[in-house]
Protein backbone atom coordinates (compact mmCIF):
# COMPACT_ATOMS: atom_id res chain seq x y z
CA UNK A 1 0.00 0.00 0.00
CA UNK A 2 1.48 3.31 -1.08
CA UNK A 3 1.87 6.11 1.50
CA UNK A 4 -0.09 9.30 1.21
CA UNK A 5 1.47 11.71 -1.21
CA UNK A 6 2.61 15.00 0.22
CA UNK A 7 1.06 18.02 -1.34
CA UNK A 8 3.60 20.57 -2.47
CA UNK A 9 3.59 23.82 -0.55
CA UNK A 10 1.76 26.63 -2.31
CA UNK A 11 3.86 29.46 -3.72
CA UNK A 12 4.69 32.14 -1.15
CA UNK A 13 2.66 34.70 -3.08
CA UNK A 14 -0.42 32.50 -2.65
CA UNK A 15 0.23 32.32 1.09
CA UNK A 16 0.59 36.09 1.31
CA UNK A 17 -2.57 36.61 -0.75
CA UNK A 18 -4.41 34.21 1.56
CA UNK A 19 -3.15 36.09 4.62
CA UNK A 20 -4.40 39.38 3.17
CA UNK A 21 -7.74 37.80 2.30
CA UNK A 22 -8.10 36.49 5.86
CA UNK A 23 -7.39 39.96 7.24
CA UNK A 24 -10.03 41.41 4.90
CA UNK A 25 -12.69 38.82 5.72
CA UNK A 26 -12.05 37.98 9.38
CA UNK A 27 -9.83 40.69 10.80
CA UNK A 28 -6.23 40.59 11.90
CA UNK A 29 -7.02 38.98 15.24
CA UNK A 30 -8.18 35.81 13.44
CA UNK A 31 -4.96 35.53 11.44
CA UNK A 32 -2.96 32.90 13.27
CA UNK A 33 -0.33 30.60 11.83
CA UNK A 34 -2.64 27.63 12.45
CA UNK A 35 -5.64 29.29 10.75
CA UNK A 36 -3.55 30.42 7.79
CA UNK A 37 -2.02 26.95 7.55
CA UNK A 38 -5.50 25.41 7.33
CA UNK A 39 -6.44 27.96 4.68
CA UNK A 40 -3.48 27.15 2.42
CA UNK A 41 -3.04 23.46 3.27
CA UNK A 42 0.18 23.78 5.26
CA UNK A 43 1.08 23.09 8.86
CA UNK A 44 1.83 26.03 11.12
CA UNK A 45 5.33 24.55 11.51
CA UNK A 46 5.82 24.67 7.76
CA UNK A 47 4.68 28.31 7.74
CA UNK A 48 7.14 29.10 10.53
CA UNK A 49 9.89 27.45 8.48
CA UNK A 50 9.19 29.92 5.65
CA UNK A 51 8.43 33.03 7.69
CA UNK A 52 10.22 32.47 11.07
CA UNK A 53 7.56 34.38 13.03
CA UNK A 54 4.18 36.03 12.76
CA UNK A 55 5.94 39.41 12.67
CA UNK A 56 7.87 38.31 9.58
CA UNK A 57 4.68 36.95 7.98
CA UNK A 58 2.94 40.29 8.57
CA UNK A 59 5.85 42.31 7.20
CA UNK A 60 6.14 40.08 4.12
CA UNK A 61 2.39 40.33 3.56
CA UNK A 62 2.65 44.11 3.81
CA UNK A 63 5.57 44.17 1.36
CA UNK A 64 3.57 42.01 -1.06
CA UNK A 65 0.51 44.24 -0.73
CA UNK A 66 2.64 47.38 -1.10
CA UNK A 67 4.24 45.91 -4.22
CA UNK A 68 0.82 45.62 -5.79
CA UNK A 69 -0.13 49.13 -4.66
CA UNK A 70 3.20 50.41 -6.01
CA UNK A 71 2.40 49.00 -9.44
CA UNK A 72 -1.02 50.64 -9.36
CA UNK A 73 0.50 53.91 -8.14
CA UNK A 74 3.05 53.76 -10.94
CA UNK A 75 0.31 53.34 -13.55
CA UNK A 76 -1.68 56.24 -12.10
CA UNK A 77 1.31 58.57 -11.97
CA UNK A 78 2.52 57.64 -15.47
CA UNK A 79 -0.75 58.70 -17.10
CA UNK A 80 -0.82 61.66 -19.44
CA UNK A 81 -2.89 63.96 -17.26
CA UNK A 82 -2.39 67.20 -15.34
CA UNK A 83 -0.24 66.84 -12.23
CA UNK A 84 -3.14 67.79 -9.95
CA UNK A 85 -5.34 65.06 -11.40
CA UNK A 86 -2.60 62.52 -10.79
CA UNK A 87 -2.04 63.94 -7.29
CA UNK A 88 -5.73 63.43 -6.52
CA UNK A 89 -5.38 59.84 -7.77
CA UNK A 90 -2.36 59.35 -5.47
CA UNK A 91 -4.39 60.64 -2.50
CA UNK A 92 -7.33 58.44 -3.45
CA UNK A 93 -5.07 55.38 -3.50
CA UNK A 94 -3.43 56.35 -0.19
CA UNK A 95 -6.56 56.90 1.92
CA UNK A 96 -8.25 53.72 3.27
CA UNK A 97 -11.50 52.56 1.72
CA UNK A 98 -13.11 52.67 5.14
CA UNK A 99 -13.16 51.23 8.63
CA UNK A 100 -11.04 48.07 8.89
CA UNK A 101 -9.52 48.51 5.44
CA UNK A 102 -7.32 45.37 5.32
CA UNK A 103 -4.25 47.12 3.97
CA UNK A 104 -4.37 49.80 6.65
CA UNK A 105 -5.23 47.25 9.34
CA UNK A 106 -2.05 45.41 8.40
CA UNK A 107 -0.04 48.64 8.26
CA UNK A 108 -1.17 49.67 11.72
CA UNK A 109 -0.23 46.28 13.15
CA UNK A 110 3.21 46.29 11.53
CA UNK A 111 3.84 49.85 12.76
CA UNK A 112 2.80 48.82 16.26
CA UNK A 113 5.08 45.79 16.22
CA UNK A 114 7.98 47.82 14.83
CA UNK A 115 8.71 49.17 18.30
CA UNK A 116 10.50 45.88 18.96
CA UNK A 117 11.65 45.15 15.39
CA UNK A 118 15.28 44.67 14.45
CA UNK A 119 17.14 47.10 12.19
CA UNK A 120 16.61 44.99 9.08
CA UNK A 121 12.83 44.97 9.55
CA UNK A 122 12.83 48.71 10.18
CA UNK A 123 14.81 49.27 6.97
CA UNK A 124 12.25 47.23 5.04
CA UNK A 125 9.45 49.37 6.48
CA UNK A 126 11.40 52.52 5.62
CA UNK A 127 11.75 51.27 2.03
CA UNK A 128 7.96 51.02 1.76
CA UNK A 129 7.54 54.54 3.12
CA UNK A 130 10.33 55.79 0.90
CA UNK A 131 8.65 54.57 -2.28
CA UNK A 132 5.48 56.54 -1.52
CA UNK A 133 7.54 59.61 -0.64
CA UNK A 134 9.77 59.49 -3.73
CA UNK A 135 6.78 59.15 -6.05
CA UNK A 136 5.05 62.09 -4.40
CA UNK A 137 8.18 64.27 -4.52
CA UNK A 138 8.64 63.47 -8.23
CA UNK A 139 5.02 64.38 -8.97
CA UNK A 140 5.24 67.64 -7.02
CA UNK A 141 8.54 68.51 -8.71
CA UNK A 142 6.96 67.93 -12.10
CA UNK A 143 3.91 70.05 -11.22
CA UNK A 144 6.09 72.90 -9.99
CA UNK A 145 8.41 72.78 -13.03
CA UNK A 146 5.44 72.89 -15.42
CA UNK A 147 3.86 75.78 -13.57
CA UNK A 148 0.84 73.69 -12.51
CA UNK A 149 1.70 74.14 -8.82
CA UNK A 150 3.04 77.20 -7.07
CA UNK A 151 6.74 76.99 -6.21
CA UNK A 152 7.01 74.81 -3.12
CA UNK A 153 9.84 72.67 -1.79
CA UNK A 154 8.61 69.28 -3.06
CA UNK A 155 10.32 67.25 -0.33
CA UNK A 156 8.98 69.40 2.53
CA UNK A 157 5.49 69.61 1.03
CA UNK A 158 5.47 65.82 0.48
CA UNK A 159 6.50 65.19 4.11
CA UNK A 160 3.68 67.42 5.37
CA UNK A 161 1.10 66.00 3.00
CA UNK A 162 1.99 62.42 3.92
CA UNK A 163 1.77 63.26 7.64
CA UNK A 164 -1.70 64.70 7.01
CA UNK A 165 -2.68 61.63 4.99
CA UNK A 166 -1.34 59.25 7.65
CA UNK A 167 -3.22 61.00 10.44
CA UNK A 168 -6.51 61.15 8.57
CA UNK A 169 -6.07 57.60 7.25
CA UNK A 170 -5.63 56.22 10.75
CA UNK A 171 -8.91 57.90 11.74
CA UNK A 172 -10.70 56.28 8.79
CA UNK A 173 -9.11 52.85 9.33
CA UNK A 174 -10.04 52.67 13.01
CA UNK A 175 -13.53 54.03 12.37
CA UNK A 176 -13.24 57.21 14.42
CA UNK A 177 -16.64 58.86 14.42
CA UNK A 178 -17.03 61.82 12.13
CA UNK A 179 -14.10 60.88 9.89
CA UNK A 180 -15.33 58.93 6.92
CA UNK A 181 -13.39 58.61 3.67
CA UNK A 182 -15.40 61.29 1.86
CA UNK A 183 -14.79 63.88 4.57
CA UNK A 184 -11.10 63.09 4.65
CA UNK A 185 -10.73 63.41 0.87
CA UNK A 186 -12.51 66.77 1.04
CA UNK A 187 -10.13 68.03 3.76
CA UNK A 188 -7.06 66.87 1.85
CA UNK A 189 -8.23 68.40 -1.41
CA UNK A 190 -8.89 71.69 0.38
CA UNK A 191 -5.34 71.53 1.82
CA UNK A 192 -3.96 70.94 -1.68
CA UNK A 193 -6.01 73.79 -3.15
CA UNK A 194 -4.63 76.16 -0.51
CA UNK A 195 -1.05 74.86 -0.63
CA UNK A 196 -0.48 74.41 -4.34
N, C-alpha and C positions, 0 to 999 in steps of 0.2 A: 504494500500500500504506500503510495507516494505521500510525502509530507505536504502540508499546506504551502502553497507558493506565497512568498513575501511580495507584497505590493510595493512597487518602487515609490519612494517619497515624491510628493508633488514638487514641482519647481518652486523655488523660494518666492518668486513673484506671486504664485497662486496662494501661498501661505500668507503673504502680506496683504493681498487683496481680500482674503477671507477674514483676516484680523480687522481690516478696515470695515468690512461688511458687518461683522459682529458688533463693532463699536456703533455703527449707524443704526442697527436694528435693536440691539439689546443694551447698549450703554457700555462704557468702559469698565464699570464694576463687574460686569459679567464676563469680561475677557480674561480668562485664566488659561494657563498653559494646557490644563486638562481639557477644558471646553474647546479651545482652538484645535487641540489634537484630535478630538472627536469629530470636529467639523471637517478637517482635512485628511482624516484617516491616518494619523500618526500618533505615536505615544508622546506623552509630555516629556519623557526622557529624550526622545529623538529630537523634539523641538529644542530642548535645552542644549543638546549637542550642537545644533545649528546656530542658536542665538545666545547661548551662555546664561542669559537671565531675562526676566520680563522687561527690565529697563532697556536691554539691547533690542529685544523684539519691538518695543514701542518706538525706539529711535529709528530702527530700520524701517518700520511701517511709516513713520513720519517722512523719512527720506524718500521712500517710494512714492508716497502721496505727493510730496513736494516736487518730485521729478515730473509727475504728471501735470501738476499745476504750472510748473516752469515751462513745460511744452506749450500749454494753453496760453500762458502769459506771453511767451515768445511769439505765438501766432497773432495774438491781439496787438502787440506792440509793433509788429512788422507790417501791419496793414497800411495801405495808402489812405490815410485819413488825417485830419488835423490833429495836432498834438493834444489838444484838450479832449477831443473825443476818445483818443487812446488812453489818456489819463483817467477819464471817467470809467473806461473799461477795466483799467488796472484796479481802481478803487472797488468797482463792482465785484471783481474776482477776489479781492482781499477780504472784504467784509463777509462775515458768516451768513449763511442762508437763514439762520434763525436759531432759536434756543436748541441747544444740544447738537449743533452742527458737528458731524463726526470729525471733520478735519480740525476744527478749533478745539473740540473736546480732547483730542489727542495732543494737540499743541500745548494746551494748558497743563495736561498731565506731564508731558516731557519737560516743560519749563519748571514745574513744581519739583520733579525728581532731579533736575539739574543742580540743585543745591548740593547734592552729594556726588555728582558725576565726576569722573576723572577728566583730565585735560583733553584727552583724545575725543571724548564724547562732547565736551564743550566746544571744541574746534569744529566738530561736525555740525552742531547746532548753529554756530557762528557762520558756517558756510551757507546754510539755508537762509539765514537772515541776510547775509551778504548778497546773495543772488537777487532777492527782492530789492535791496537798496541800490545795487548797481543798475538794475533795469530802470528804476525810478529816476536815478540821477541822469542816466543817458537820455531818457525821455524829456526831462526838464531842461537839460542842456540843449537838446534839439529845439524845443519850443522857444527857449530864450534866443538862440542863434537865428531862428527864422522870424523873430519878432512877434510870435504868437503869444508869448508870455512876457511880462515885464521883466527887467533884468533883476534876477535874484541869484543868490549863491545856490546852485543846484544841490550841492551836498547838504548844506544847512537846511534848506527848505525840505529836502527829502527826509532828513532825520526828524524834523518837526511833524511833517505829514504822517510819517509812519508811527510816531508816538501817538498822535491823535487817532489814527486808524486802530492801533493796538488797544488803546483804552476803550474806544467805542465798541470795538469788536468783542472784547471781553464782556462788556455789558450785554451785548446781543447773545453771545454764546451761553452765558449763565442764566439768561432770561430775566435780567433786572427789569422790574416794572418801569414802563414809560420809555423804554429804549428798544423799539423794534427796528428792524433793518431799514425800513422806509425812512424813519426819522433820522437815523444815523446817516444814511446817504444824503439826505437833505442838508444836514449840518456840515458834512464834509464838502459838499458841492458849494455851499455858501462860503466856507473857509477858502476854497480854491478861487472862487469868484473875487473875493476880497484880496487874496494874496498874490494872484497872478494877473 
